C-alpha cells in the first residue's frame, strides 16, 4: 500500500507476518551532483550520531537500548543519475513483548527527532560533532586507499565515466570534504529536507492506521521534482581508456569496465542477469573456471553488473607479470559468450542460482525494501518474486547471445607492483 503524505513525500507499507521485527526506512532522493555528494555523505554521518534531544552518542545509544535494542543507522548510495540518503531503523515487533505496547510509536518518534531536530543551533551544526565526523570521514577515505580492490574499482570508474558526478564514489571525496563548514552543511541539510523526494517504507506486522497517522505528523513540506532520466547511459566507445599504476603491493589488481545495454527491469534485464551469471557471476562461470581454475592466472576473477549505469566490471587479482595473458583470456571468454559456446545445462544451473539468490533475499527485510524501492523508481510497480522467477525462466540462449554481443570494453585499470 502506498499513500502520498504530501506532494513529493510517499509512504509505502509492506504488511508481512514473516518477521519478528518492524523495519522503517526513510529515503531522500536528489539528482546526482558533484557539488552535493560529499555533503550528503557527511550529513548521513552526523544525523546518525546525535540530535538535540540526544546530544551525545552515549545518550542516543541509551535511547536505542530503551527501545529494546533497536538498531539504527544511515547510509548513502548512487542509483544511476540520483543520489539516495537513507535513514533506517529495525525494532522488535511489540506483539512479541509483554511489557511495551508503544514501542513502534516511540521508535517512529525517535526517527522524527533524528531527522528534524539535529544537534544544531544558530544556523550551524554542533562544532564538536561536525569536527569529529569530518575526521572520521577522512579516515574512511584513507581506508579505501588501503583496500586495493575498492581503490582499483574507483580508479576504473574515473576512466569509464565522463561526468564528474559519476566518477566519484557515493561517499564523496576528501577534496570536496575540506570545503564544507558546519554552516554550509546546515544550509544544505535544510535544502535537502525541503527539496528531496522522500519515500518512507514500513515493513512488518503493524497497525497500519496508527502508523499512517503518526507519519502524517512528520513536518515535511510539499516539494516538486523535475522529472529526470533515472538511468545513466554511458557514451559510445570510441577508444579504450587504460591506466597503469604502481604501488608496493603483493597482489596486482586488473579491472576491466564494459559498456552494456542492460538496465534494471528493462526488456533485456533478465537475459542480462543470465549473461553475467554465465560470464563471471558464479563459481561455474567462464571467468571463474577458465581464468582462475584451468589457467591458474588469477587468485580471483568475477564480473558484476551496475544496471542503473549500463556498466559491467570484471575484477581480477593476479600476478603482476600476467596482465597481458589475463586480458587475452578474459577477452576470449566474452567472445565465447558471443559465439554461444555454453550449454543448456550451463543456462539451467545459472537460472537455479539466480532463483536461489532471489528466494534467499526474501529472508532479509532490508533487501525486500531495497528491491521494492528500485522497482518503484523504474516502473512505479511492485514485481513479485514469482514474476521475477517467471521472467528468468523464460530467457533463451539466443537472448543471452544477443546481450553478449552488445558488451563492449571501455576502460581498464591495472594496479601493480613494479616488475623488475
C-alpha positions in Angstrom: 0.0 0.0 0.0 1.3 3.5 -0.9 -0.1 6.8 0.1 1.0 10.4 -0.5 1.7 12.2 2.8 2.3 15.5 0.9 3.5 16.3 -2.6 6.8 14.5 -3.2 6.6 12.5 0.1 5.2 9.0 -0.1 4.6 6.3 2.4 4.8 2.6 1.4 3.6 -0.1 3.9 4.6 -3.7 3.2 2.5 -5.8 5.5 4.0 -9.2 6.5 3.9 -11.6 9.4 7.2 -13.2 8.4 9.5 -11.2 10.7 9.5 -10.6 14.4 10.8 -7.1 13.8 9.5 -3.9 12.0 11.8 -2.1 9.6 11.4 1.6 8.9 13.4 3.3 6.2 13.2 7.0 5.1 14.9 7.6 1.8 15.9 11.1 0.5 16.5 11.3 -3.3 18.2 14.0 -5.2 19.7 14.5 -8.6 23.3 13.3 -8.6 25.6 16.3 -8.4 29.3 16.5 -7.6 28.7 19.6 -5.5 26.4 17.8 -3.1 27.6 14.2 -2.9 30.2 14.8 -0.2 27.8 17.0 1.8 25.2 14.2 1.8 27.8 11.6 2.9 28.9 13.9 5.8 25.3 14.7 6.7 24.5 11.0 6.8 27.3 10.5 9.4 26.2 13.5 11.5 22.5 12.6 11.6 23.2 9.1 13.0 25.5 10.4 15.7 23.2 12.6 17.9 20.4 15.1 18.0 19.0 18.0 20.1 17.3 15.6 22.5 20.2 13.1 22.4 23.2 15.5 22.1 25.8 12.7 22.6 26.3 9.3 21.1 26.0 7.8 24.6 22.5 9.3 25.1 21.5 8.2 21.6 22.7 4.7 22.2 21.0 4.6 25.6 17.6 5.5 23.9 18.1 2.7 21.4 18.6 0.4 24.4 15.4 1.7 25.9 13.7 0.7 22.6 14.6 -2.9 23.3 17.9 -2.8 21.4 16.6 -1.2 18.2 19.2 -0.8 15.5 19.5 2.5 13.7 21.8 3.9 11.0 22.1 6.0 7.9 23.8 5.5 4.5 24.3 6.9 1.1 24.3 5.3 -2.4 24.0 6.1 -6.1 21.3 4.8 -8.3 22.1 5.9 -11.9 21.6 9.6 -12.1 20.3 10.1 -8.5 21.8 10.1 -5.0 19.9 8.5 -2.1 20.4 9.1 1.6 18.7 6.5 3.8 17.8 6.7 7.5 16.7 3.3 8.7 15.6 1.5 11.9 14.9 -2.0 12.9 12.8 -2.6 16.0 11.3 -5.7 17.7 7.6 -6.1 17.0 5.9 -5.2 20.2 3.4 -8.1 19.7 6.3 -10.4 20.9 6.8 -8.4 24.0 4.8 -8.5 27.2 5.6 -5.0 28.5 5.7 -2.5 25.7 2.6 -1.6 23.6 4.1 1.7 22.5 7.5 0.5 21.1 6.7 1.3 17.5 5.2 4.7 18.3 8.3 5.6 20.3 10.6 4.3 17.5 8.9 6.5 14.9 9.2 9.4 17.3 12.9 8.7 17.6 13.3 8.8 13.8 11.3 12.1 13.7 13.7 13.6 16.3 16.8 12.5 14.4 15.6 13.8 11.0 14.0 17.1 12.1 16.0 18.1 15.2 19.7 17.5 14.5 22.3 18.7 17.0 22.5 22.3 15.6 21.9 25.9 16.7 22.2 29.4 15.3 22.3 28.1 11.8 25.1 25.6 12.1 25.8 22.1 13.3 27.4 21.4 16.7 31.1 22.2 16.2 32.3 19.2 18.2 30.1 16.7 16.3 30.9 18.3 13.0 34.7 18.2 13.6 34.6 14.6 14.8 32.5 13.2 11.9 34.6 15.1 9.4 37.7 13.5 10.8 36.0 10.1 10.7 35.1 10.5 7.1 38.7 11.4 6.3 39.8 8.2 8.0 37.3 6.3 5.9 38.6 7.8 2.7 42.1 6.8 3.7 41.0 3.3 4.5 39.6 3.0 0.9 43.0 3.7 -0.5 44.3 0.8 1.6 41.7 -1.6 0.3 43.3 -2.2 -3.1 40.4 -3.8 -4.9 38.0 -1.0 -3.9 40.7 1.5 -4.9 41.1 -0.2 -8.3 37.3 -0.1 -8.9 37.1 3.6 -8.1 40.0 4.3 -10.4 38.3 2.3 -13.1 35.2 4.4 -12.7 37.2 7.6 -13.3 38.3 6.1 -16.6 34.9 4.7 -17.6 32.7 7.8 -17.0 32.9 11.3 -18.4 30.8 13.2 -15.9 32.5 14.2 -12.6 29.4 13.1 -10.6 29.7 9.6 -11.9 33.5 9.4 -11.5 33.4 10.0 -7.7 32.1 7.5 -5.2 28.7 7.8 -3.5 30.5 8.8 -0.2 32.3 11.8 -1.9 35.9 12.9 -1.9 38.4 14.2 0.6 39.0 17.3 -1.6 35.3 18.3 -1.5 35.1 17.5 2.2 37.7 20.1 3.0 35.5 22.9 1.7 32.4 22.0 3.9 31.8 24.0 7.0 29.3 23.4 9.8 27.2 26.4 8.5 27.3 25.4 4.8 26.3 21.8 5.7 23.4 23.0 7.8 22.2 25.2 4.9 22.3 22.1 2.7 20.5 20.0 5.3 17.6 22.4 5.3 17.6 22.4 1.5 17.5 18.6 1.4 14.6 18.5 3.8 12.6 20.9 1.6 13.6 19.7 -1.9 14.5 15.9 -1.9 11.8 13.4 -3.0 11.1 11.3 0.1 9.9 7.7 0.3 9.2 6.1 3.7 9.0 2.3 3.9 7.5 0.4 6.9 7.7 -3.4 6.6 6.2 -5.7 9.2 3.1 -6.8 11.1 1.7 -3.4 12.2 -1.4 -1.4 12.9 -1.4 0.5 9.5 -3.8 3.3 10.5 -1.7 4.1 13.6 1.5 4.2 11.6 -0.1 6.4 8.8 -1.5 8.8 11.4 1.9 9.1 13.1 3.9 9.6 10.0 1.5 12.2 8.7 2.7 14.4 11.6 6.3 14.4 10.2 6.6 18.1 9.2 7.6 17.6 5.5 6.6 20.5 3.2 5.3 19.8 -0.3 8.1 19.7 -2.9 8.4 19.4 -6.7 10.9 17.4 -8.5 11.7 17.9 -12.2 11.4 14.5 -13.9 14.7 13.3 -15.0 16.2 10.1 -16.6 17.0 7.7 -13.8 19.4 5.6 -15.8 22.9 6.9 -16.7 23.7 5.9 -20.3 27.4 5.6 -20.9 28.8 7.2 -24.1 29.7 5.1 -27.0 33.2 3.6 -27.0 35.5 5.4 -29.4 38.7 4.4 -27.6 39.6 2.2 -24.6 40.8 4.3 -21.7 43.7 2.5 -19.9 45.8 3.3 -16.9 48.6 1.5 -15.1 49.6 2.5 -11.5 52.5 1.1 -9.5 52.3 0.6 -5.7 54.1 -1.6 -3.2 51.6 -4.4 -3.2 51.7 -8.2 -3.1 48.8 -9.0 -5.4 48.1 -7.0 -8.6 44.6 -5.9 -9.5 43.4 -5.8 -13.1 39.9 -4.5 -13.5 38.0 -4.0 -16.8 35.0 -1.8 -17.4 32.5 -2.8 -20.1 29.6 -0.7 -21.6 26.4 -2.8 -21.6 22.8 -2.3 -22.7 21.5 -4.0 -19.5 19.2 -1.7 -17.4 17.2 -2.5 -14.3 13.9 -4.2 -15.2 14.1 -3.2 -18.9 13.2 -5.7 -21.5 16.6 -7.4 -21.6 17.3 -7.2 -17.9 16.7 -10.8 -17.1 18.8 -12.0 -20.1 21.5 -9.7 -18.8 21.4 -11.4 -15.4 21.8 -14.8 -17.1 24.7 -13.4 -19.2 26.5 -12.1 -16.2 26.0 -15.3 -14.2 27.4 -17.4 -17.0 30.3 -15.0 -17.8 31.6 -14.2 -14.3 28.9 -14.0 -11.7 29.0 -17.6 -10.2 31.6 -20.3 -9.5 30.6 -22.2 -12.6 31.1 -19.1 -14.8 33.6 -18.8 -17.7 35.8 -16.4 -15.8 36.0 -18.5 -12.7 36.6 -21.8 -14.5 38.9 -20.6 -17.3 40.9 -17.7 -15.8 41.1 -18.9 -12.2 40.8 -22.7 -12.3 42.1 -24.0 -15.6 44.8 -21.5 -16.3 45.6 -20.6 -12.7 46.1 -17.0 -13.9 44.1 -15.3 -11.1 43.6 -15.5 -7.4 40.0 -14.5 -8.2 38.1 -13.4 -11.3 34.5 -12.3 -11.4 32.0 -9.9 -13.1 29.2 -7.8 -11.7 26.6 -5.5 -13.3 25.6 -1.9 -12.5 22.2 -1.9 -14.1 21.5 1.7 -13.3 24.6 2.9 -15.2 25.0 0.4 -18.0 28.3 -0.9 -16.7 29.9 -4.3 -16.1 33.0 -4.6 -14.0 35.4 -7.6 -14.3 37.6 -7.8 -11.2 40.8 -9.9 -11.0 43.6 -10.4 -8.5 46.6 -11.6 -10.4 50.4 -12.0 -10.6 51.8 -8.7 -11.9 53.6 -10.4 -14.8 50.5 -12.0 -16.2 48.3 -9.0 -17.1 48.5 -9.4 -20.9 47.6 -13.0 -20.7 44.7 -12.4 -18.3 43.3 -9.7 -20.6 43.6 -12.1 -23.5 41.8 -14.9 -21.8 39.0 -12.6 -20.4 38.5 -11.2 -23.9 38.3 -14.8 -25.2 35.6 -15.7 -22.7 33.4 -12.8 -23.9 33.9 -14.0 -27.5 32.9 -17.5 -26.4 29.7 -16.0 -24.9 29.0 -14.0 -28.1 29.5 -17.2 -30.1 27.1 -19.2 -27.9 29.7 -21.6 -26.6 27.8 -22.5 -23.5 25.3 -25.3 -22.9 21.7 -25.6 -21.9 22.9 -27.2 -18.7 25.0 -24.1 -18.0 21.9 -22.0 -18.5 19.8 -24.2 -16.3 22.4 -24.1 -13.5 22.6 -20.3 -13.7 18.8 -19.9 -13.6 18.7 -22.1 -10.5 21.4 -20.0 -8.8 19.6 -16.7 -9.7 16.4 -18.1 -8.3 18.1 -19.2 -5.1 19.5 -15.7 -4.6 16.1 -14.2 -5.0 14.4 -16.6 -2.6 17.2 -16.0 0.0 16.7 -12.3 -0.3 13.1 -12.8 0.9 14.6 -13.6 4.3 16.1 -10.1 4.6 13.7 -7.3 5.3 16.3 -4.7 4.2 16.7 -6.5 0.8 12.9 -6.5 0.3 12.7 -2.7 0.8 15.7 -2.1 -1.5 14.1 -4.1 -4.3 10.7 -2.5 -3.8 12.3 1.0 -3.9 14.2 0.2 -7.0 11.1 -1.2 -8.7 9.1 1.9 -7.9 11.9 4.2 -9.2 11.8 2.4 -12.5 8.2 1.5 -13.1 6.2 2.6 -10.1 5.0 -1.0 -9.8 6.0 -3.8 -7.4 7.2 -7.0 -9.1 6.6 -10.2 -7.1 9.3 -12.8 -6.6 7.1 -15.1 -8.7 7.2 -12.6 -11.6 11.0 -12.4 -11.4 11.3 -16.1 -11.4 9.0 -16.5 -14.4 11.0 -13.9 -16.3 14.3 -15.6 -15.5 12.8 -19.0 -16.6 11.7 -17.5 -20.0 15.2 -16.4 -21.0 16.6 -18.2 -24.1 20.1 -19.0 -25.2 19.6 -16.7 -28.2 18.7 -13.7 -25.9 21.9 -14.3 -23.9 24.0 -14.3 -27.0 22.4 -11.0 -28.2 23.2 -9.4 -24.8 26.8 -10.6 -25.1 27.2 -9.0 -28.5 26.3 -5.6 -27.0 29.0 -5.7 -24.3 32.0 -3.5 -25.2 35.2 -2.9 -23.4 35.6 0.8 -22.4 38.3 1.0 -19.8 40.9 -0.9 -17.9 42.9 -0.2 -14.8 46.0 -2.1 -13.7 47.4 -1.7 -10.2 50.7 -3.5 -10.0 54.0 -3.7 -8.2 56.9 -2.6 -10.3 58.1 -5.7 -12.2 61.9 -5.7 -12.0 
